[in-house]
């Protein structure tokens, strides 16, 4: 406890460095893939995999956060979570397989239906890593981001580039995704010394975990509907799969500063906040410090995309991706605003009261979808601005949530 600040600072630097290494490798992979695949092929893959995130979310149901925040009966909780994740992941994968033809009908594409069916097994692979990842994060182990994530990217790059070079089109990305998630699953369980005792799994413990995690599940489902599914449904259906591919590349660049913070800072902030949740004064002070540093890094990093977005994207990926560069400018407020919402999210989760996340993410999702729909007739760049609008509105509301639930002064947050 006395060395918690030092642990957080060291952890943020280590995990942030690991994330940046993984993203550097990821960038190199996508530079190569941008020469081998067309924007339309990237858009087809994006449309086909839109349900994977929801399948993982439904199965995980806030389980990872519940395991990190929990203070007692950890052995029973972890063993129960393993059983729940396997059963839920299997059902979600089968549901994704069954829903694949409907996705193909929605986008009027047989290939999208086939890709969606082939990708459904990714759900099971991903959720089986929930328990080992929660243990690594709770114990401030930095192996997940320093070692596992970079090696995942290497596996994805090797598999997808080889497949794309052999003219497999969007199927190369499916192959790469399986290689990435399979590598991560094997490595995560290898680094965790704990093994489940299935005899300790119980329905009563599952109910306790779900009681905490259900609010995170609902809120994150709403957020993903607003931010991620909206781009596939609004951009993909309204402007076509080629524009969707451009949008996804723009989001990859625009979200990099935020996800670097999320990987570096939030990865250690949540377990740190959870350990001092009983000390309200110390928790509020730690939250203010965290909010200050996250905003101080994220806002300038995001706003730099206004002058640098278009030349950066075209220089790195080629002239064919010029629309993505323009869309990146419109997303420039996403990183800073999302950093504010993220800090508040870690605060309310650590206090054991994640219910306000539902209203927070509902506001963000509604504002994002509304902004995108309103600006869609003006083209891709304008519609991408809906992401910034949603993030800013959500950040403003999250400050109100912090004031109301944790009694943090608005003046101090501002």
C-alpha positions, 0 to 999 in steps of 0.5 A: 500500500505505501508503495502503490504510487511507485508501482502505478508509475512503474507499471504505466511506463512498462505497460505503455512501452509494451503497448507502443512496441505492439503498435509499432509492430502492428503498424508495420504489419498494416503498412504491408497489408495496405499494399496487398489488400484493397480498402474494400477487402478491409471493409468486407472483413470489418463488416463480417466481424462486427458481431465478434466483439459483442459475442466476447462481451456477452460471454465475459459479462464484466467477469474480468473486472469483477475478478480484479475488484474482488477482495475475498474467495478468489480461488472459488471466483476464478474457478467459477469464471473459467467454467462460465467463460468456456460455457458462455464462449461456446454458446456465443460462438455457435450463436455467431455461426447461426447469425452469419447468414443474417449478416450476409443478407444485411450487407447483401454479400455471400462472402461476408456471411462466409467470413462471419461464419468462419470467424465465430470461433474467435469468440471462444478463443478470446474469452478463455483468456479472461481469467489469466488476464485478470490475474496478471492485471490484478497482480500488477504483472506487466507480462501481458503488455510487455511480452504477450501483446507484441508476440500476438501481433507478430503471429497476426502479421506472419499469418495474415501477410503470408495469406494475403500474398497468396491472394486470399483477400479478406480471408487472410485477416481471419487467418491472422486473427486466429493466429493472434488470439491463439498465441495470446491464449497460450502465452497468458495461461503459460505466464499464470502459475494458477490452475483452476480447481473445477470442484470449487466452481459454484452457481452462487459465486457465478451469481455474485460475479454477474451481479457486479459485472452485469452493469459493466456488461450493459454499459460496454455493450451500449458503448460498443454499439455507439462507437463500433457497431455504428461505424459498420451499420452507419458507415458501411451501409450508408457509404459502402464497404470501401468507405468502412475500410477507410474509416477503420484505418482512420480510427486505428490512427486516431485512437492510438493515443487513447489506447496507449493510455488505456494500456499503460495507465488504466491497466494499473489504475483500476487495480490500484484504485480497487486497493484503496477503495475503502479510503475515500479521501485517498481515492479521490486524490488519486483520481484527480492526479490520474485524470490530470495526467491522462488528459495532459497526454491525450488531448495534445496527442489527439489534436496533433492529428489536425495538421498531421493526420492526412500527410501521416496516413498517406505517407505511411499507407499510400495515396489510396488511403487519403480519405482515411487521413481526412477522417483522422482529422475529424476524430481528433477530439476522441483521444482526449475526451475518451481519456476523461471518461476512462478515468471516471470509469476506473473510479466507479468500478473500483468503488464497487458501484459500476451502475453509473457506467450505463448512463455514461456510455448510453450518453456517449453512444447516443451522441455518437450515433446521432452525430454520425447519422446527421453528418452522413450526407456530407460524406466520410470525413463529416460522419467521422466527426460524429465520433468526436462529438460523442466522445466530448458529450460523454466526457462532459457527462462523466464529470457529472457522474464523478461528482455525484457518485464519488463527491469529487469537486467539479472545479478540481476535475476541470 
